[in-house]
Amino acid sequence: MSTTQTRTEQHAATDGGPHVSFQEPRRKGKASRRTAPLAASQAFVRAKNIQKSYFKGKIEVPVLRGVDLAVHEGESLAIVGQSGSGKSTLLHLLATLDAPDQGEIHFEGERIDNLKPKGRDRLRNGQFGMIFQFYHLLPELTTLENVLTPLMITHGAFGYWRNRRRHIDQAKQLLELVGLGHRLNHRPRELSGGEMQRAAIARALVAQPRVLFADEPTGNLDPETGREILEILRTLNKQHSLTIVMVTHDMSIAQDADRVVVLENGRIAGAE
């Protein structure tokens, strides 16, 4: 596992847009889209023989039945499947929001599913970003304040206020990137569904994560707004080499990813 980590200033999607800092992938050059995957040993995020069950009363309901999956740095991966196939469960396990019953999750070659709660929190606050079908914005905060909340949590009150101006500038740049530069002081009740999802994307990116996990990010949106959100995600992946793992039930959405895996009855039906 490489220990070298670089951050570079990248341009926004539109000419003359704000400069937003993202971490570059550490392999040499980004692979062309829809090419054969890299070797498993080079996986950025890796799931090994993942099994997960839930209980309804005393009845055990298997959800994942032995999933192996490799996610490579800088790629866009779509996980598709019908409702109940286990795709959201798998995404939550990869993001350490839950732990598998059996199997292992690795990030850059290091096992992460067995981390203590503080270790998982640090990983999610610093390396992983997450967006959901529901936006989970705090209703009493403005758009800008919602985007800043991860930095407040990560750095604590003293650390945040010491670098408050830099953090605010960073959050504003991200809101410009997602098209909300004019909505900084609006509260969630004053935003449309698409605007709330854009704010959620900016919030997920403010700590400069290396992997963005997206769970049905367009599920609550009309088709036109959903396409706008997907275009933002494509831009982040193509222009900023952000690794994206997205869950969707819609193959028309998944087809723009570098790679698609299909979950059926808790197992991967499509080859990686």
N, C-alpha and C positions, 0 to 999 in steps of 0.2 A: 504494500500500500504506500503510495507516494505521500510524502509529508509536505510537499511544496504546495502552497495555495496562493493563487493570484486573484486579484480583483482589478478589473479594468472599467473605465468609463465607456459606456455604450450609448449610442444615440437612440432616441425614441423612434417609434414607427414612422412618424411624419418628419419631413425635413425641417430642421430648425427646432425640433422638439427638445425637451429637457434632457439632460444627461443623468442617467440613473446607473448606479453601480451594481453590477452583477458579477458573480464568480464564473470565470471561464472554466470549461472542462479541461482536465489535465492530460487527456490523450492528444496525440498529434493529429489535428484536423478533425472536423466533424464528418462522420460517415454520411454518405449519400442516403437519401430517403428510400425506404422500402428495400434495403439491402439485407443480406444475411446477417444475423446477429453475431456479436463478438463471442469469444469463448466464455464459458461460464465463470472461469477463474478471474475474468476481467469485469465481472458484474459489479455495478455500483451499489445496487440494492438487490439482495438475494433472499428468496424464500426457499426453504428446504423441507420437504415432506410435511407441510403444514396441515394440521388437523384441528378442527374446532367444532364443538357441539354446544347446543343450548338445551335447557330443560324446560318443558311445559309440565309443571307439576313433577311427577316422578318419571315422566317419559323423556328419554334422551332423544334429541333431534340433531343428527349429524348435519353440519353445514358445509364444512370443508373436509375432504376425505383423502388428503395426501397431495398437496399442491407444491410443485416445484416451479419457480419463476425467477428469471434474471432480468433486471432492469439496468440498462447501460447508460452511462453518463452522457447527457446531452440529447437523449432521445425522447420522443413523445410516444408513450405506450397507452393504448386503449384496452381496457378490460370490459368485455361485453358479456351479456347473458340475460336470461329471463329473470323475472322477479323470483327471489328465493334461491337463485343459483349460487349465492355466496360471494358475489363480487364486491359488495360494500363491506362485508365482513373481512375479506382479504385485504382491501384497501386500509381498513382501520388497523389491521394487524401490522401491515407494512409500516404504517405511520406511528406505531407503538401506542395507539389509543386503546388497544386491548392486547392480550397475550394469548398465544396459541395453547391448546391442550397438549399437543405434541409438535415437534419440529422446531426449526430455528429461523430467525430473521437476522440477516447480516447487512451492515452498511459499511462500505469500503473495507470489507474483509473482517470487520469486527462484529461480534454477536451483540445484538441490541435488545432482543425480546426479553432477556433476563436481567436487564438493568433495574436498579432500584428506582422508585418513583422520581427522586430528584434527578437522576441521570436521564430518565425518559423526558422529564420536563425540559432539561437543558438541551436535549437533542431536538425536541419539537420547537423550542423557542429560537434555536440558533441555526439548525440545519434543514428542518422541514417546514413547509408551509401547507396550509390546509384550507380548502374552500368546499362548502357543502351546498346542497340543494336549497337549504334554508340559510339565511344570511347571518343570523346570530349577531346582529349589530345591537349595541347598547342604546336603548331608545332615548336616554337622557343626555347622550353625548352628541356632539356635532360629527359630521363626516370626518373632519380632520382629527378630532379627538379619538374617534373609533380607530382610525388607522394607526394612531400613536400608541394605543394601549399595549401592544406586544413589547414595545421598547420600554414603556414604564414598568412592565412586569419583569423584563429581562434585567434592566439596569438598576432597578430600585429607585426610590425617590431621589436620593442624593445624586446617583449616577446620571439619572435622566435630566435633572435640572442643571447639572454641571455642563451638559452638552445639549441643552434644550434647543438652542437655535439651529444646530446642525440636524437634530432629529426632525424638527419642524420643516426645515428645507427639504429633507429627504422625503418626508411624507407628502409634501406639496408636489414634488417632482413626480412621485408615483401617481398621485391623483390626476395630474396633468396627463400622464402616460395613458391612463384608462379613461380619459375624457371627462373628468369631474373637477377640473380646476376651477370651475365657476360655482361649485357646490360645497365649498370648504366649510361653511358655517351653517349648512342645513342639517336638520336632524332627520333620522330615518323616516319618520312619518311624512316628511316633505319630499321624499324621493320616490321614484318609480321602482318597480321590481328590478329592472335592468340596472338602474343607478345604484341600488343597494348591493347587487352582485358585483358591480364594478368596485364599489367601496370595499367589499369583502376581499376581492382580489388584491387591491392595494394593501390592505391590512395583512394579508398572507405574505406579501413580498417585502414588507418594510424592514424586516430583520435580515434581508438578503439570504433567503434559504437557498439550498442547493438542489432540493427536490420539492416540487409542488404536487400535492395530492389533491385531486378534484373528484368529488363524489356527486355525480349527476348535476354538474354546475348549471345546466340550462333547464333542469326539470321543472322549475317554477316560472319559466319565462315563455312569452309568445315566440313564434318561430323567428321573426325578424330580430328581436332583441337577443335571442339565443345565438343567432349567427354572429351578431356583433361581439358577444362574449367569447365565442370560439375564435374569432379573428384576433382578439387580444391575446388569447392563449397561444395561438399559432405564432404571433409576432414574438412573444416572449421566448418561445422555443427556437424559432428560426434565427432571430436576430441576436438574442442574448444567450442562446445555448442553455436555457433553463431546462432541466430534466422534469418532465411532466408525466404523471401516472393518473389517468382519468378513467373513471367508471361510468359507463352509460349502457342503456338497454337499446340504444338507437344506432344501428349499423351505419346509417348515413352520416352520423356525427363521427363515429369511430374511424371511418375510411380515410380521413385526413391525417391520421396519426402515422408515425413511422412504422408502427407494428401493432397488430391486434391479436389479443388472445381471447379465447372463448371459454367461459365457464359453463359447464353443464353438470348438474347434480353434484356440485362440490369438487369437480375435477376439471382440469384443463383439457378441452377437446381439440384445440388448435395447437400446432407446433409453435414453439417460441421463434 
